[in-house]
Amino acid sequence: MTAAIGRRKRRKLKSEINVVPYIDVMLVLLIIFMVTAPLLTLSFEVDLPTSQAKALESKQDPVVVSVRLDGQLSLKLPEAKDPEPMDADRLQAQLSALSSQDKNLRVIVAADRAVAYEKVVAAMDVIKRANVEKVGLATDAH
């Protein structure tokens, strides 16, 4: 009879997963990420004008708008040798005339890395007001 009682008191195996250690690890990781996330968004110097991107292949050469350090704009047409300096209004008029002739006109904005971003955006704004849809940025391929 004692053998029958011993069999009844045998414990059943638990088939549940103990998740308490996993919750502890998750909370520790959450705290680590909460502490380190603000440190990852610190400002730093950006050197954008270099790129590993390959050049776009096109049958037609693009029109190049150059932005100088002082903000002076110049336009270089595909058939011209040298860029022609011009103000924003004249540039917009020239690009409007070109885009009315060719809806697939591509314009590349080229600027020195020391040019203020504001001046590059102003040049892109002039190009956009001229109804040019395809605008790209020139970079130095390394």
Beta strands, then each sheet from edge to edge (+ up, - down):
strand 1: 50-51
strand 2: 63-67
strand 3: 73-76
strand 4: 84-86
strand 5: 106-111
strand 6: 134-137
strand 7: 140-141
sheet 1: 1+ 7+
sheet 2: 4+ 3- 2+ 5+ 6+
end
